[in-house]
Amino acid sequence: MSTTVRHVTVLGAGKIGFAIALLLHRTAHYKVRVADRDAARLERVAALGCATVLLDSSEDAARAIDGQDAVLNALPFQFAYAIARQCALRGVHYFDLTEDVENTQAIRQLSGDATHVLMPQCGLAPGFIGIVGNDLARSFDRVLDVKMRVGALPRFPMNALRYNLTWSTEGLINEYCNPCEAIVEGEKTQVLALEGLETFVLDGVEYEAFNTSGGLGTLPDTLLGHVRSVDYKSIRYPGHCAILKLLLNDLRLRDRRELMLEMFEHALPATDDDVIVIVASASGYLGNRFSETVFKASILGAEVDGQRLSAIQLTTACGICAALDLVADGTLPQSGFIGQETIVLRDFLANRFGRVYRGEPVDVAQATTLAETA
């Protein structure tokens, strides 16, 4: 274990922040400090044995960052750039989970003379799915098309949308409303959210998938000039997209996002009984043979040290924790902007946190060094 990354701050003590703190603290490799403006949330992470900082002002946020080796930002996306900038000024490694394209591009602009790592989009999508997409693309002599599909779904939906809230409602609405990056016929472009509807069956279950924003992360920039097409779609149960189009387009709720947020949080119950569905494929040529390679996974939640973590908590937290580990042990660069697809899939899946994506249980508490988990 590198001694240069030891003290870490987790910003945000919500569901994802709590999961990150739990996973990192139980390794005994990191001294974890958690900062939030909600005292009740901080009490819960304090019970794990983590230090806490109550955020009342910008000065408190600076105090939470100062003296740390790394910051893992689990706050809403609108705070990403400001926090990344503070980390860059203070020489602190920065990681986040944002799906927001604008914030990520702004963070990238900070990296020119950065002495430490700036690594946004370290969750599931964007995040892990970019690692998979890049790995699939690199497996061909000449790759043509890369398709990535991800869903965070309730296992037992009981409403017309066939959906329950499993993560940030603001982030969800962003995905449904904002333009989506893609590569079409070799050109980087934007496509409309909610378009490109397709259906498929996986393990006997029928799904639909459609364009949503932010899931590709920086992968289009990495693969531009090497592929014919790259796209990302969210997986839902059939019928979801049609209702969303009614709400967003016909009723014009895309122009009233605060109202849509209120409606979703009032009418859609949250659930911890969820499943993460991942399907990614790439097609191209191996020698003279036209071939296709597919990666798929279905991941459920799990209990960790008596704490129940939903599937979205577990996969998102393990994604950012694995990124931290791979910087800490020197596998990844030690400064500048790092796109998630820089991580080699083999390295990620061998990591003690990344193993969750192989369907293996979380079991990092017994390891005394990073090397022992490989």
N, C-alpha and C positions, 0 to 999 in steps of 0.2 A: 504493500500500500504506500502510495506517495505521501510524504509528510508535508507536501506543499498545499494539499487540499484536505483540510481537516475540520475547520470550523465553517459550518454552513448555516445560512438563514433561509427558512422557508417563509415566503410572504403569502399570507392567506391561510386561515385555519378552517376553511370550509371542508367539504367532503374530500376533494382532491388533496388539499394541503395537509389535512389530517393523515391521509393515507401515505403521502410522501414522508411526513415526519415519523410515522410508525415504522415504515420500512427502513429508513436510514438509521433511526435511533437503535433499532434492534440489532444492527450489524456490529455495533460498538466501534466502528471505524470513523464515524463522524460525530462531532459534538453539535447537536442540532438546537438552533434557536428558531422559534416560530413567532411571527409578528402578525397581528390582526387588530382591527378596531372593535371587535366583538369580544367582550370579557368572558362570556359564557363559553365561546368556542375555545378560547385560550385555556380555560380551566380543564377542558377535556384533553388537550395535548400536554398540559402540565402534568396530568395524571400519568402520562407515559414516561415522564422523567425528563422532558424537554424544557429548556429555558424559554421564557416567553417575553414579548415586548408588546405593550398595548399602544396601538397607533392612534394618536389624537391629532397629530399635525405632521407637516413635512419634516420637521426636526426629528420627530420620533422615527420616521422612515429612514432618515439618514443614520440615526443611532442604531437601527436594526442592521444596517449594512456595514457600518464602520468596523474595521478590525476582523472582518470575515474573509474567508478564502473564496467562498462561492455563495451566490444567491440563486435560489430556485423560486421563480415567480409563479404563484398559483392564483394571482388576482385576476379580475376581469381584464379583457384584452385592451381596454382603453388606457390602462396604466402601464402597458408594456414599454413603450418608448421612453417615458420619463424615468422609469426604474433602470432600464438598460443604460441610459445616459449616465445616471448616478454611479452605476457599477463601473462603467468605462472610465469615468473621472477618478474613481477611487482605486482602480487596479484590482477589481474583484471579478472573478468568473461569473458569467450571467447565463442562466437557462430559463426558458419559459415554455408555455403550452399554447401560445396564441394561435388561432386559426386566421387571424386578421392579416390580409395581404399588405395593406398600407403600413401597419405597424412594423411588419417584418422588413419591408423595404427600407423604412426609416432607420431601423436598427442596423441594417447592413451598411448604411452610410456612415455609421459611427466607427466602423471597423478599420478604417484606413491606417490609423496609427495606434490601434488598441494593443496594449501590452498583455491583455488577458483574453479569455474566450468570450465571444458573444454567440450564443447558440439558442435561437428561438425555435419554436415549433417542435418540441421534443416529446410530444404525447403519442397518441394513436394515429390520428389523421387530422392535420399533418403530423408526421413523425415516423412511426414504425412503417406505415404503408409506403413512404418514400424510400426507406431502406430496402424494402422488398422489391419495389418497382425498379430501382436502379440495379439491384442484383440480378433480377430476371433479364433486364436489358443487356447487361454485360455478359450474360451466358451465351449470347449468339455471336456468330461471325458477322452477321448483318441483321440487325434488329429492325423491324418495321413498325409494329404497333404495341403499345403498352396500355393495359386497362387495369384500373384499380377501383375496387368496390369495398366499402366498409359500412357497417351498420351497428349502432348501439341500440338494441331493441328490447322491449319488454318480452318476457317469455310467455306471458299470458294476457295479451291485450283484450280489453273488454269494451272499447268504444269504437265509434265509426272511423276515427283516424287510425285505429289499431296501433296506438302509440301512447307511451307514458314518458314523463320527463325523467331522464336519467342523468343529465348533466346541465350545464349552463343554458338557461333559456335564452339569454341575450346572444350567446354564441350560436345557438340553434337558428334563431331568426336571421342572424347575419348570414349563415350558410344558405338560407332559403331566398334571401333578397339580393345579395351582392353578386356582381359578375364573377364568372368562373374562368380561371386561366386554363388553357389547353394548348396542345400543339395539333394543328390540323394541316394535313398535306405539307408537313415540314416547316410550317410557319407558326410562331407563337402568337396566340390570339386570345380573345375572350368569347365565351359562349354564355348563353342565358341560363340562370338557375331555373330548375324545375323542367327543363327541356331534356331531350335525349332519353325519353322513357323507354325502358326495356324490362323484360321479365325473364326470370330463370328459376330453375328448381335446383336446390342443393340439399343433399341428404334427405330427400323426400318432402322438403318444405318449399312452398312457392314464395318467391320474393319479387319485388320490383326495385329498380334503381334508376336514378335520375341525377342530372347535374346539380351539384352544390358547390358553394364557394369555399376556397381555402384549403381543401384537403391535399392538394398536390405539394404545398409548400414551395421549396425552391427547386424541385425536380425538373420543371420545364426548362429552367436556365441550364441545368446540368446536362440534359439530354438534347437540347436544341442543336440541330445540325447532325444528329446521329439517328433520329427516328423519323418515321412518317407521321405518327400520331401518338399522343399521350392524353388520356382523360381520366377524370375522377368522378365517381358517382356515389351518392349515399344509398344504402340499402334500407328499404322499408317493406312492410307487408302490403300486398296489393290493395289499391284504392286510396292510399295516403296522398299520392301526388295530385289526384283529381280534386280532392277536397282542398288541398293547399292552393291550387290554382284558383278555385272559387274564392277563397279568403283573400289571397294576395292580389289577384288580378281583377276579378269581377267586383269584389267589395272594396278594393283599393286599400287594403290594410298594409300593403308595402309602404304606403305614404304615411302610415300612422303606427309606427313600430312600437311605441309605448303602449298603445291600446292593445296591440296584438300580444305584447308581453303580458299585460294584465289578464287578457282572456286566457292565454295558455296556462298561466300559473293559477288561475282561478278554476279552470275547467279540466285540466289534464293532471291527474294525480301523479305524484312521483313514485318511483319504485326502485327497490334495490335488487329485485329479482329479474335480472336482465341477462342478456347474452350479447357478446361481441361476435359479429360475423365478418370475416375477411375473405375476399376472393380477389386475387390479382393474377393477371395473365400477360404473357408477352409472346409475340409470334415473329418469326423471321427465319433466317437461313443458317443452318449448320452445314458448312460445306455447300453442296448443291441441293440439300434437302430442306424443304419448307416445313417448319416444325412449330409447335406451341408448347410452352411450359406454364404450369399453373401452380400457384401457392394458395392454400385455403386453410382456414382455422376457425373454430368456434370455441370461445372462451367464456367460462362462467365465473361468477364471483367465488370468493373463498373466505374462510375464517383465518385470521392471522393474530396470534396471541390473544385469542378470545374476542377479537374485534371483527365483525362481519364487514367485509369490503365487497361492494358490488363489482360487477365485471368491468364497468367503465372506470371506477376508482382504481381497480387493480391494474388494468392495462395502461391507463394514463400515467399513474404514479410509477409503475415499473419502467415505462419508457424514459421518463426524465431522470429517474435514479440510475438507470443503465448508462445514460449519456454522461452523467456526473462521474460514475465509476470509470468510464473509458477515458475521460480527461484526466482523472486522478491517477490512473495507473500508466499514463503516458501513451496509450494506444492511439488517442486522437491528438491533433495539434494543440499546442498550449497557448495560442494567441490568435486573435482575429476572428472573423465570421466563419462559423462552421454550419453548413447545411446538414440536415439530418442524414441525407443520403450519402454523406461522406463515410458513415459507419458501414463497415462490411457486415453483411447479414450473418455470416458465420461467427464473427466476434460478438455481435449483439445476442444471438441465441445461446452462445456459450456463457454469457455473463449471468451472474446469479439472479439478477432481476429480469433480464431478457428471456430467461428460461420459461417464464409464464406464457410466452407466446408459442412455446412448444407444447403447451398443455400440461406442464409440470407444476407441482405445488410450490408455493413460496416457502423457501427454507434457507434463509441466509443467516440466521442467528448463530449457528454453530461455527461458521467459518471464521478463522482468525486473521486470514490475509486474503486479498483478492485472488492471489494465485491458487489458493486452495479451492476456490469455487469453479475454476475453469475445468 
